[in-house]
Amino acid sequence: MTGQTRLPRLVLSLAVWWMLIALILWLLGKALDQAATLTECASSSAFLLAIGEAGDWLRRRRKANRSPRGHRTTQSRQQPPST
């Protein structure tokens, strides 16, 4: 996937998730007789989506900083060959 198609797909994906979560929250509120407007549910879903994306970003950063054996990778200076 190129950089030109990556951003629109990400935006579309986030928008679909945001609307889906808002709809689920609104329907759940209706089912439980909790009066919440669709606007309130949309703002709550935006908050939940932001927390989820931040957690996913942190998870990917942490995974990228670890070697296959589970140790953190650090870029150390190479030692000059001993003579």
PyMOL Python script that loads the backbone (N, CA, C, O; Angstrom):
from pymol import cmd

cmd.read_pdbstr("""\
ATOM      1  N   MET A   1       0.844  -1.163   0.000  1.00  0.00           N
ATOM      2  CA  MET A   1       0.000   0.000   0.000  1.00  0.00           C
ATOM      3  C   MET A   1       0.896   1.235   0.000  1.00  0.00           C
ATOM      4  O   MET A   1       1.830   1.336   0.796  1.00  0.00           O
ATOM      5  N   THR A   2       0.607   2.156  -0.885  1.00  0.00           N
ATOM      6  CA  THR A   2       1.416   3.354  -0.976  1.00  0.00           C
ATOM      7  C   THR A   2       0.952   4.379   0.036  1.00  0.00           C
ATOM      8  O   THR A   2      -0.120   4.244   0.625  1.00  0.00           O
ATOM      9  N   GLY A   3       1.765   5.409   0.237  1.00  0.00           N
ATOM     10  CA  GLY A   3       1.428   6.471   1.172  1.00  0.00           C
ATOM     11  C   GLY A   3       0.196   7.253   0.755  1.00  0.00           C
ATOM     12  O   GLY A   3      -0.514   7.797   1.601  1.00  0.00           O
ATOM     13  N   GLN A   4      -0.061   7.311  -0.555  1.00  0.00           N
ATOM     14  CA  GLN A   4      -1.219   8.059  -1.038  1.00  0.00           C
ATOM     15  C   GLN A   4      -2.527   7.344  -0.718  1.00  0.00           C
ATOM     16  O   GLN A   4      -3.551   8.003  -0.540  1.00  0.00           O
ATOM     17  N   THR A   5      -2.521   6.041  -0.642  1.00  0.00           N
ATOM     18  CA  THR A   5      -3.755   5.314  -0.333  1.00  0.00           C
ATOM     19  C   THR A   5      -3.872   4.975   1.148  1.00  0.00           C
ATOM     20  O   THR A   5      -4.952   4.619   1.617  1.00  0.00           O
ATOM     21  N   ARG A   6      -2.787   5.081   1.878  1.00  0.00           N
ATOM     22  CA  ARG A   6      -2.793   4.715   3.288  1.00  0.00           C
ATOM     23  C   ARG A   6      -3.606   5.699   4.132  1.00  0.00           C
ATOM     24  O   ARG A   6      -4.411   5.267   4.958  1.00  0.00           O
ATOM     25  N   LEU A   7      -3.423   6.983   3.952  1.00  0.00           N
ATOM     26  CA  LEU A   7      -4.119   7.982   4.769  1.00  0.00           C
ATOM     27  C   LEU A   7      -5.631   7.963   4.556  1.00  0.00           C
ATOM     28  O   LEU A   7      -6.370   7.953   5.540  1.00  0.00           O
ATOM     29  N   PRO A   8      -6.126   7.956   3.312  1.00  0.00           N
ATOM     30  CA  PRO A   8      -7.585   7.893   3.150  1.00  0.00           C
ATOM     31  C   PRO A   8      -8.200   6.625   3.738  1.00  0.00           C
ATOM     32  O   PRO A   8      -9.301   6.671   4.287  1.00  0.00           O
ATOM     33  N   ARG A   9      -7.502   5.494   3.629  1.00  0.00           N
ATOM     34  CA  ARG A   9      -8.020   4.255   4.213  1.00  0.00           C
ATOM     35  C   ARG A   9      -8.045   4.330   5.723  1.00  0.00           C
ATOM     36  O   ARG A   9      -8.979   3.829   6.349  1.00  0.00           O
ATOM     37  N   LEU A  10      -7.033   4.948   6.328  1.00  0.00           N
ATOM     38  CA  LEU A  10      -6.990   5.106   7.773  1.00  0.00           C
ATOM     39  C   LEU A  10      -8.121   6.010   8.241  1.00  0.00           C
ATOM     40  O   LEU A  10      -8.801   5.700   9.219  1.00  0.00           O
ATOM     41  N   VAL A  11      -8.326   7.125   7.550  1.00  0.00           N
ATOM     42  CA  VAL A  11      -9.397   8.053   7.918  1.00  0.00           C
ATOM     43  C   VAL A  11     -10.756   7.378   7.785  1.00  0.00           C
ATOM     44  O   VAL A  11     -11.604   7.517   8.667  1.00  0.00           O
ATOM     45  N   LEU A  12     -10.971   6.659   6.709  1.00  0.00           N
ATOM     46  CA  LEU A  12     -12.234   5.953   6.509  1.00  0.00           C
ATOM     47  C   LEU A  12     -12.446   4.890   7.586  1.00  0.00           C
ATOM     48  O   LEU A  12     -13.549   4.752   8.116  1.00  0.00           O
ATOM     49  N   SER A  13     -11.411   4.153   7.904  1.00  0.00           N
ATOM     50  CA  SER A  13     -11.501   3.123   8.920  1.00  0.00           C
ATOM     51  C   SER A  13     -11.853   3.727  10.280  1.00  0.00           C
ATOM     52  O   SER A  13     -12.726   3.212  10.978  1.00  0.00           O
ATOM     53  N   LEU A  14     -11.189   4.799  10.654  1.00  0.00           N
ATOM     54  CA  LEU A  14     -11.467   5.449  11.939  1.00  0.00           C
ATOM     55  C   LEU A  14     -12.877   6.025  11.975  1.00  0.00           C
ATOM     56  O   LEU A  14     -13.548   5.957  13.005  1.00  0.00           O
ATOM     57  N   ALA A  15     -13.328   6.587  10.872  1.00  0.00           N
ATOM     58  CA  ALA A  15     -14.682   7.157  10.819  1.00  0.00           C
ATOM     59  C   ALA A  15     -15.736   6.066  10.960  1.00  0.00           C
ATOM     60  O   ALA A  15     -16.742   6.260  11.642  1.00  0.00           O
ATOM     61  N   VAL A  16     -15.513   4.925  10.320  1.00  0.00           N
ATOM     62  CA  VAL A  16     -16.465   3.820  10.428  1.00  0.00           C
ATOM     63  C   VAL A  16     -16.498   3.292  11.857  1.00  0.00           C
ATOM     64  O   VAL A  16     -17.575   3.048  12.402  1.00  0.00           O
ATOM     65  N   TRP A  17     -15.324   3.112  12.470  1.00  0.00           N
ATOM     66  CA  TRP A  17     -15.281   2.658  13.857  1.00  0.00           C
ATOM     67  C   TRP A  17     -15.969   3.651  14.780  1.00  0.00           C
ATOM     68  O   TRP A  17     -16.715   3.249  15.673  1.00  0.00           O
ATOM     69  N   TRP A  18     -15.728   4.936  14.579  1.00  0.00           N
ATOM     70  CA  TRP A  18     -16.322   5.987  15.402  1.00  0.00           C
ATOM     71  C   TRP A  18     -17.850   5.934  15.316  1.00  0.00           C
ATOM     72  O   TRP A  18     -18.534   5.980  16.339  1.00  0.00           O
ATOM     73  N   MET A  19     -18.383   5.836  14.095  1.00  0.00           N
ATOM     74  CA  MET A  19     -19.836   5.781  13.932  1.00  0.00           C
ATOM     75  C   MET A  19     -20.414   4.492  14.511  1.00  0.00           C
ATOM     76  O   MET A  19     -21.488   4.512  15.113  1.00  0.00           O
ATOM     77  N   LEU A  20     -19.717   3.381  14.336  1.00  0.00           N
ATOM     78  CA  LEU A  20     -20.194   2.102  14.853  1.00  0.00           C
ATOM     79  C   LEU A  20     -20.249   2.114  16.380  1.00  0.00           C
ATOM     80  O   LEU A  20     -21.236   1.666  16.964  1.00  0.00           O
ATOM     81  N   ILE A  21     -19.212   2.616  17.024  1.00  0.00           N
ATOM     82  CA  ILE A  21     -19.189   2.689  18.480  1.00  0.00           C
ATOM     83  C   ILE A  21     -20.271   3.639  18.982  1.00  0.00           C
ATOM     84  O   ILE A  21     -20.943   3.346  19.971  1.00  0.00           O
ATOM     85  N   ALA A  22     -20.445   4.784  18.301  1.00  0.00           N
ATOM     86  CA  ALA A  22     -21.495   5.725  18.694  1.00  0.00           C
ATOM     87  C   ALA A  22     -22.872   5.077  18.599  1.00  0.00           C
ATOM     88  O   ALA A  22     -23.700   5.244  19.494  1.00  0.00           O
ATOM     89  N   LEU A  23     -23.116   4.355  17.544  1.00  0.00           N
ATOM     90  CA  LEU A  23     -24.404   3.686  17.363  1.00  0.00           C
ATOM     91  C   LEU A  23     -24.631   2.621  18.426  1.00  0.00           C
ATOM     92  O   LEU A  23     -25.733   2.500  18.960  1.00  0.00           O
ATOM     93  N   ILE A  24     -23.599   1.852  18.735  1.00  0.00           N
ATOM     94  CA  ILE A  24     -23.718   0.824  19.774  1.00  0.00           C
ATOM     95  C   ILE A  24     -24.009   1.459  21.125  1.00  0.00           C
ATOM     96  O   ILE A  24     -24.872   0.977  21.860  1.00  0.00           O
ATOM     97  N   LEU A  25     -23.302   2.537  21.464  1.00  0.00           N
ATOM     98  CA  LEU A  25     -23.555   3.225  22.734  1.00  0.00           C
ATOM     99  C   LEU A  25     -24.977   3.784  22.785  1.00  0.00           C
ATOM    100  O   LEU A  25     -25.644   3.688  23.815  1.00  0.00           O
ATOM    101  N   TRP A  26     -25.435   4.354  21.699  1.00  0.00           N
ATOM    102  CA  TRP A  26     -26.777   4.936  21.647  1.00  0.00           C
ATOM    103  C   TRP A  26     -27.846   3.846  21.802  1.00  0.00           C
ATOM    104  O   TRP A  26     -28.798   4.003  22.566  1.00  0.00           O
ATOM    105  N   LEU A  27     -27.675   2.738  21.063  1.00  0.00           N
ATOM    106  CA  LEU A  27     -28.634   1.639  21.166  1.00  0.00           C
ATOM    107  C   LEU A  27     -28.617   0.993  22.551  1.00  0.00           C
ATOM    108  O   LEU A  27     -29.664   0.610  23.073  1.00  0.00           O
ATOM    109  N   LEU A  28     -27.444   0.873  23.135  1.00  0.00           N
ATOM    110  CA  LEU A  28     -27.335   0.326  24.482  1.00  0.00           C
ATOM    111  C   LEU A  28     -28.025   1.243  25.488  1.00  0.00           C
ATOM    112  O   LEU A  28     -28.689   0.773  26.412  1.00  0.00           O
ATOM    113  N   GLY A  29     -27.864   2.557  25.304  1.00  0.00           N
ATOM    114  CA  GLY A  29     -28.553   3.508  26.170  1.00  0.00           C
ATOM    115  C   GLY A  29     -30.056   3.416  26.025  1.00  0.00           C
ATOM    116  O   GLY A  29     -30.779   3.491  27.019  1.00  0.00           O
ATOM    117  N   LYS A  30     -30.541   3.257  24.807  1.00  0.00           N
ATOM    118  CA  LYS A  30     -31.973   3.095  24.573  1.00  0.00           C
ATOM    119  C   LYS A  30     -32.498   1.814  25.225  1.00  0.00           C
ATOM    120  O   LYS A  30     -33.570   1.812  25.831  1.00  0.00           O
ATOM    121  N   ALA A  31     -31.743   0.735  25.097  1.00  0.00           N
ATOM    122  CA  ALA A  31     -32.168  -0.546  25.656  1.00  0.00           C
ATOM    123  C   ALA A  31     -32.201  -0.513  27.180  1.00  0.00           C
ATOM    124  O   ALA A  31     -33.024  -1.192  27.794  1.00  0.00           O
ATOM    125  N   LEU A  32     -31.316   0.266  27.796  1.00  0.00           N
ATOM    126  CA  LEU A  32     -31.238   0.334  29.256  1.00  0.00           C
ATOM    127  C   LEU A  32     -31.978   1.537  29.823  1.00  0.00           C
ATOM    128  O   LEU A  32     -31.831   1.842  31.006  1.00  0.00           O
ATOM    129  N   ASP A  33     -32.763   2.222  29.012  1.00  0.00           N
ATOM    130  CA  ASP A  33     -33.524   3.412  29.416  1.00  0.00           C
ATOM    131  C   ASP A  33     -32.632   4.509  30.001  1.00  0.00           C
ATOM    132  O   ASP A  33     -33.021   5.193  30.948  1.00  0.00           O
ATOM    133  N   GLN A  34     -31.462   4.667  29.443  1.00  0.00           N
ATOM    134  CA  GLN A  34     -30.561   5.751  29.827  1.00  0.00           C
ATOM    135  C   GLN A  34     -30.630   6.807  28.738  1.00  0.00           C
ATOM    136  O   GLN A  34     -30.184   6.578  27.613  1.00  0.00           O
ATOM    137  N   ALA A  35     -31.181   7.945  29.066  1.00  0.00           N
ATOM    138  CA  ALA A  35     -31.383   8.987  28.059  1.00  0.00           C
ATOM    139  C   ALA A  35     -30.047   9.616  27.677  1.00  0.00           C
ATOM    140  O   ALA A  35     -29.464  10.367  28.458  1.00  0.00           O
ATOM    141  N   ALA A  36     -29.575   9.315  26.500  1.00  0.00           N
ATOM    142  CA  ALA A  36     -28.363   9.906  25.955  1.00  0.00           C
ATOM    143  C   ALA A  36     -28.631  10.201  24.486  1.00  0.00           C
ATOM    144  O   ALA A  36     -29.156   9.363  23.753  1.00  0.00           O
ATOM    145  N   THR A  37     -28.263  11.401  24.072  1.00  0.00           N
ATOM    146  CA  THR A  37     -28.480  11.753  22.678  1.00  0.00           C
ATOM    147  C   THR A  37     -27.407  11.104  21.824  1.00  0.00           C
ATOM    148  O   THR A  37     -26.377  10.651  22.323  1.00  0.00           O
ATOM    149  N   LEU A  38     -27.667  11.069  20.546  1.00  0.00           N
ATOM    150  CA  LEU A  38     -26.681  10.509  19.622  1.00  0.00           C
ATOM    151  C   LEU A  38     -25.408  11.352  19.628  1.00  0.00           C
ATOM    152  O   LEU A  38     -24.313  10.818  19.448  1.00  0.00           O
ATOM    153  N   THR A  39     -25.541  12.667  19.834  1.00  0.00           N
ATOM    154  CA  THR A  39     -24.375  13.554  19.910  1.00  0.00           C
ATOM    155  C   THR A  39     -23.503  13.208  21.115  1.00  0.00           C
ATOM    156  O   THR A  39     -22.278  13.178  21.007  1.00  0.00           O
ATOM    157  N   GLU A  40     -24.125  12.952  22.248  1.00  0.00           N
ATOM    158  CA  GLU A  40     -23.365  12.573  23.444  1.00  0.00           C
ATOM    159  C   GLU A  40     -22.655  11.234  23.238  1.00  0.00           C
ATOM    160  O   GLU A  40     -21.513  11.050  23.659  1.00  0.00           O
ATOM    161  N   CYS A  41     -23.339  10.324  22.597  1.00  0.00           N
ATOM    162  CA  CYS A  41     -22.727   9.023  22.315  1.00  0.00           C
ATOM    163  C   CYS A  41     -21.574   9.162  21.318  1.00  0.00           C
ATOM    164  O   CYS A  41     -20.572   8.455  21.426  1.00  0.00           O
ATOM    165  N   ALA A  42     -21.712  10.064  20.358  1.00  0.00           N
ATOM    166  CA  ALA A  42     -20.639  10.282  19.378  1.00  0.00           C
ATOM    167  C   ALA A  42     -19.400  10.866  20.048  1.00  0.00           C
ATOM    168  O   ALA A  42     -18.277  10.494  19.707  1.00  0.00           O
ATOM    169  N   SER A  43     -19.597  11.780  20.998  1.00  0.00           N
ATOM    170  CA  SER A  43     -18.431  12.338  21.685  1.00  0.00           C
ATOM    171  C   SER A  43     -17.767  11.289  22.575  1.00  0.00           C
ATOM    172  O   SER A  43     -16.541  11.246  22.677  1.00  0.00           O
ATOM    173  N   SER A  44     -18.559  10.457  23.209  1.00  0.00           N
ATOM    174  CA  SER A  44     -17.986   9.374  24.018  1.00  0.00           C
ATOM    175  C   SER A  44     -17.230   8.376  23.154  1.00  0.00           C
ATOM    176  O   SER A  44     -16.170   7.884  23.540  1.00  0.00           O
ATOM    177  N   SER A  45     -17.778   8.083  21.993  1.00  0.00           N
ATOM    178  CA  SER A  45     -17.099   7.125  21.119  1.00  0.00           C
ATOM    179  C   SER A  45     -15.804   7.710  20.560  1.00  0.00           C
ATOM    180  O   SER A  45     -14.840   6.977  20.344  1.00  0.00           O
ATOM    181  N   ALA A  46     -15.771   9.021  20.324  1.00  0.00           N
ATOM    182  CA  ALA A  46     -14.523   9.653  19.880  1.00  0.00           C
ATOM    183  C   ALA A  46     -13.459   9.529  20.957  1.00  0.00           C
ATOM    184  O   ALA A  46     -12.290   9.288  20.656  1.00  0.00           O
ATOM    185  N   PHE A  47     -13.861   9.693  22.214  1.00  0.00           N
ATOM    186  CA  PHE A  47     -12.931   9.542  23.333  1.00  0.00           C
ATOM    187  C   PHE A  47     -12.414   8.106  23.421  1.00  0.00           C
ATOM    188  O   PHE A  47     -11.214   7.882  23.574  1.00  0.00           O
ATOM    189  N   LEU A  48     -13.322   7.140  23.325  1.00  0.00           N
ATOM    190  CA  LEU A  48     -12.918   5.735  23.368  1.00  0.00           C
ATOM    191  C   LEU A  48     -12.008   5.367  22.196  1.00  0.00           C
ATOM    192  O   LEU A  48     -11.051   4.609  22.357  1.00  0.00           O
ATOM    193  N   LEU A  49     -12.312   5.902  21.032  1.00  0.00           N
ATOM    194  CA  LEU A  49     -11.496   5.636  19.853  1.00  0.00           C
ATOM    195  C   LEU A  49     -10.087   6.221  20.024  1.00  0.00           C
ATOM    196  O   LEU A  49      -9.101   5.582  19.658  1.00  0.00           O
ATOM    197  N   ALA A  50      -9.996   7.424  20.576  1.00  0.00           N
ATOM    198  CA  ALA A  50      -8.685   8.051  20.800  1.00  0.00           C
ATOM    199  C   ALA A  50      -7.855   7.238  21.791  1.00  0.00           C
ATOM    200  O   ALA A  50      -6.656   7.051  21.588  1.00  0.00           O
ATOM    201  N   ILE A  51      -8.485   6.756  22.858  1.00  0.00           N
ATOM    202  CA  ILE A  51      -7.765   5.936  23.837  1.00  0.00           C
ATOM    203  C   ILE A  51      -7.300   4.626  23.195  1.00  0.00           C
ATOM    204  O   ILE A  51      -6.172   4.189  23.421  1.00  0.00           O
ATOM    205  N   GLY A  52      -8.156   4.013  22.411  1.00  0.00           N
ATOM    206  CA  GLY A  52      -7.790   2.763  21.743  1.00  0.00           C
ATOM    207  C   GLY A  52      -6.649   2.937  20.753  1.00  0.00           C
ATOM    208  O   GLY A  52      -5.740   2.108  20.694  1.00  0.00           O
ATOM    209  N   GLU A  53      -6.695   4.007  19.980  1.00  0.00           N
ATOM    210  CA  GLU A  53      -5.621   4.251  19.012  1.00  0.00           C
ATOM    211  C   GLU A  53      -4.304   4.577  19.710  1.00  0.00           C
ATOM    212  O   GLU A  53      -3.240   4.159  19.251  1.00  0.00           O
ATOM    213  N   ALA A  54      -4.366   5.317  20.812  1.00  0.00           N
ATOM    214  CA  ALA A  54      -3.144   5.618  21.569  1.00  0.00           C
ATOM    215  C   ALA A  54      -2.556   4.336  22.153  1.00  0.00           C
ATOM    216  O   ALA A  54      -1.341   4.144  22.124  1.00  0.00           O
ATOM    217  N   GLY A  55      -3.405   3.463  22.679  1.00  0.00           N
ATOM    218  CA  GLY A  55      -2.929   2.186  23.206  1.00  0.00           C
ATOM    219  C   GLY A  55      -2.316   1.312  22.133  1.00  0.00           C
ATOM    220  O   GLY A  55      -1.301   0.657  22.368  1.00  0.00           O
ATOM    221  N   ASP A  56      -2.926   1.295  20.951  1.00  0.00           N
ATOM    222  CA  ASP A  56      -2.389   0.514  19.844  1.00  0.00           C
ATOM    223  C   ASP A  56      -1.049   1.069  19.393  1.00  0.00           C
ATOM    224  O   ASP A  56      -0.133   0.308  19.079  1.00  0.00           O
ATOM    225  N   TRP A  57      -0.926   2.402  19.358  1.00  0.00           N
ATOM    226  CA  TRP A  57       0.337   3.031  18.966  1.00  0.00           C
ATOM    227  C   TRP A  57       1.431   2.671  19.972  1.00  0.00           C
ATOM    228  O   TRP A  57       2.551   2.340  19.583  1.00  0.00           O
ATOM    229  N   LEU A  58       1.104   2.736  21.272  1.00  0.00           N
ATOM    230  CA  LEU A  58       2.098   2.377  22.292  1.00  0.00           C
ATOM    231  C   LEU A  58       2.499   0.911  22.188  1.00  0.00           C
ATOM    232  O   LEU A  58       3.672   0.574  22.348  1.00  0.00           O
ATOM    233  N   ARG A  59       1.524   0.032  21.920  1.00  0.00           N
ATOM    234  CA  ARG A  59       1.825  -1.389  21.769  1.00  0.00           C
ATOM    235  C   ARG A  59       2.773  -1.636  20.601  1.00  0.00           C
ATOM    236  O   ARG A  59       3.719  -2.417  20.712  1.00  0.00           O
ATOM    237  N   ARG A  60       2.511  -0.957  19.470  1.00  0.00           N
ATOM    238  CA  ARG A  60       3.385  -1.140  18.303  1.00  0.00           C
ATOM    239  C   ARG A  60       4.774  -0.572  18.559  1.00  0.00           C
ATOM    240  O   ARG A  60       5.765  -1.151  18.113  1.00  0.00           O
ATOM    241  N   ARG A  61       4.868   0.553  19.269  1.00  0.00           N
ATOM    242  CA  ARG A  61       6.179   1.121  19.590  1.00  0.00           C
ATOM    243  C   ARG A  61       6.974   0.183  20.490  1.00  0.00           C
ATOM    244  O   ARG A  61       8.170  -0.032  20.295  1.00  0.00           O
ATOM    245  N   ARG A  62       6.281  -0.368  21.477  1.00  0.00           N
ATOM    246  CA  ARG A  62       6.961  -1.275  22.399  1.00  0.00           C
ATOM    247  C   ARG A  62       7.431  -2.530  21.684  1.00  0.00           C
ATOM    248  O   ARG A  62       8.535  -3.012  21.937  1.00  0.00           O
ATOM    249  N   LYS A  63       6.609  -3.061  20.801  1.00  0.00           N
ATOM    250  CA  LYS A  63       6.972  -4.260  20.045  1.00  0.00           C
ATOM    251  C   LYS A  63       8.156  -3.976  19.124  1.00  0.00           C
ATOM    252  O   LYS A  63       9.026  -4.831  18.956  1.00  0.00           O
ATOM    253  N   ALA A  64       8.199  -2.785  18.526  1.00  0.00           N
ATOM    254  CA  ALA A  64       9.287  -2.449  17.614  1.00  0.00           C
ATOM    255  C   ALA A  64      10.613  -2.279  18.354  1.00  0.00           C
ATOM    256  O   ALA A  64      11.676  -2.453  17.757  1.00  0.00           O
ATOM    257  N   ASN A  65      10.566  -1.947  19.633  1.00  0.00           N
ATOM    258  CA  ASN A  65      11.785  -1.732  20.401  1.00  0.00           C
ATOM    259  C   ASN A  65      12.324  -2.999  21.043  1.00  0.00           C
ATOM    260  O   ASN A  65      13.309  -2.944  21.780  1.00  0.00           O
ATOM    261  N   ARG A  66      11.705  -4.125  20.780  1.00  0.00           N
ATOM    262  CA  ARG A  66      12.148  -5.378  21.386  1.00  0.00           C
ATOM    263  C   ARG A  66      12.724  -6.310  20.325  1.00  0.00           C
ATOM    264  O   ARG A  66      12.277  -6.334  19.178  1.00  0.00           O
ATOM    265  N   SER A  67      13.706  -7.057  20.734  1.00  0.00           N
ATOM    266  CA  SER A  67      14.298  -8.044  19.837  1.00  0.00           C
ATOM    267  C   SER A  67      13.438  -9.302  19.864  1.00  0.00           C
ATOM    268  O   SER A  67      12.521  -9.398  20.680  1.00  0.00           O
ATOM    269  N   PRO A  68      13.711 -10.265  18.997  1.00  0.00           N
ATOM    270  CA  PRO A  68      12.907 -11.495  18.977  1.00  0.00           C
ATOM    271  C   PRO A  68      12.921 -12.263  20.295  1.00  0.00           C
ATOM    272  O   PRO A  68      11.965 -12.982  20.589  1.00  0.00           O
ATOM    273  N   ARG A  69      13.979 -12.132  21.097  1.00  0.00           N
ATOM    274  CA  ARG A  69      14.050 -12.870  22.355  1.00  0.00           C
ATOM    275  C   ARG A  69      13.415 -12.105  23.517  1.00  0.00           C
ATOM    276  O   ARG A  69      13.418 -12.597  24.645  1.00  0.00           O
ATOM    277  N   GLY A  70      12.869 -10.911  23.264  1.00  0.00           N
ATOM    278  CA  GLY A  70      12.183 -10.183  24.309  1.00  0.00           C
ATOM    279  C   GLY A  70      13.013  -9.125  25.011  1.00  0.00           C
ATOM    280  O   GLY A  70      12.522  -8.458  25.922  1.00  0.00           O
ATOM    281  N   HIS A  71      14.270  -8.960  24.600  1.00  0.00           N
ATOM    282  CA  HIS A  71      15.097  -7.934  25.212  1.00  0.00           C
ATOM    283  C   HIS A  71      15.000  -6.658  24.408  1.00  0.00           C
ATOM    284  O   HIS A  71      14.827  -6.684  23.189  1.00  0.00           O
ATOM    285  N   ARG A  72      15.112  -5.553  25.096  1.00  0.00           N
ATOM    286  CA  ARG A  72      15.077  -4.280  24.383  1.00  0.00           C
ATOM    287  C   ARG A  72      16.288  -4.174  23.475  1.00  0.00           C
ATOM    288  O   ARG A  72      17.393  -4.587  23.826  1.00  0.00           O
ATOM    289  N   THR A  73      16.055  -3.619  22.315  1.00  0.00           N
ATOM    290  CA  THR A  73      17.168  -3.422  21.396  1.00  0.00           C
ATOM    291  C   THR A  73      17.683  -2.011  21.580  1.00  0.00           C
ATOM    292  O   THR A  73      16.913  -1.052  21.638  1.00  0.00           O
ATOM    293  N   THR A  74      18.963  -1.903  21.669  1.00  0.00           N
ATOM    294  CA  THR A  74      19.597  -0.587  21.749  1.00  0.00           C
ATOM    295  C   THR A  74      20.674  -0.530  20.699  1.00  0.00           C
ATOM    296  O   THR A  74      21.314  -1.532  20.377  1.00  0.00           O
ATOM    297  N   GLN A  75      20.857   0.620  20.189  1.00  0.00           N
ATOM    298  CA  GLN A  75      21.911   0.789  19.210  1.00  0.00           C
ATOM    299  C   GLN A  75      23.170   1.181  19.972  1.00  0.00           C
ATOM    300  O   GLN A  75      23.329   2.318  20.417  1.00  0.00           O
ATOM    301  N   SER A  76      24.043   0.219  20.105  1.00  0.00           N
ATOM    302  CA  SER A  76      25.287   0.490  20.821  1.00  0.00           C
ATOM    303  C   SER A  76      26.398   0.734  19.820  1.00  0.00           C
ATOM    304  O   SER A  76      26.336   0.325  18.660  1.00  0.00           O
ATOM    305  N   ARG A  77      27.366   1.383  20.290  1.00  0.00           N
ATOM    306  CA  ARG A  77      28.522   1.633  19.426  1.00  0.00           C
ATOM    307  C   ARG A  77      29.291   0.333  19.254  1.00  0.00           C
ATOM    308  O   ARG A  77      29.452  -0.446  20.194  1.00  0.00           O
ATOM    309  N   GLN A  78      29.754   0.123  18.055  1.00  0.00           N
ATOM    310  CA  GLN A  78      30.535  -1.083  17.810  1.00  0.00           C
ATOM    311  C   GLN A  78      31.931  -0.891  18.378  1.00  0.00           C
ATOM    312  O   GLN A  78      32.538   0.174  18.267  1.00  0.00           O
ATOM    313  N   GLN A  79      32.411  -1.958  18.985  1.00  0.00           N
ATOM    314  CA  GLN A  79      33.748  -1.923  19.543  1.00  0.00           C
ATOM    315  C   GLN A  79      34.766  -2.092  18.414  1.00  0.00           C
ATOM    316  O   GLN A  79      34.578  -2.930  17.532  1.00  0.00           O
ATOM    317  N   PRO A  80      35.826  -1.313  18.433  1.00  0.00           N
ATOM    318  CA  PRO A  80      36.852  -1.494  17.397  1.00  0.00           C
ATOM    319  C   PRO A  80      37.521  -2.853  17.580  1.00  0.00           C
ATOM    320  O   PRO A  80      37.664  -3.333  18.704  1.00  0.00           O
ATOM    321  N   PRO A  81      37.925  -3.466  16.479  1.00  0.00           N
ATOM    322  CA  PRO A  81      38.573  -4.775  16.608  1.00  0.00           C
ATOM    323  C   PRO A  81      39.864  -4.681  17.406  1.00  0.00           C
ATOM    324  O   PRO A  81      40.659  -3.759  17.218  1.00  0.00           O
ATOM    325  N   SER A  82      40.064  -5.648  18.300  1.00  0.00           N
ATOM    326  CA  SER A  82      41.280  -5.634  19.109  1.00  0.00           C
ATOM    327  C   SER A  82      42.433  -6.206  18.280  1.00  0.00           C
ATOM    328  O   SER A  82      42.274  -7.159  17.518  1.00  0.00           O
ATOM    329  N   THR A  83      43.583  -5.590  18.461  1.00  0.00           N
ATOM    330  CA  THR A  83      44.771  -6.047  17.723  1.00  0.00           C
ATOM    331  C   THR A  83      45.822  -6.579  18.615  1.00  0.00           C
ATOM    332  O   THR A  83      46.878  -7.000  18.142  1.00  0.00           O
TER     333      THR A  83
END
""", "prot")
cmd.dss("prot")
cmd.show_as("cartoon", "prot")
cmd.util.cbc("prot")
cmd.orient("prot")
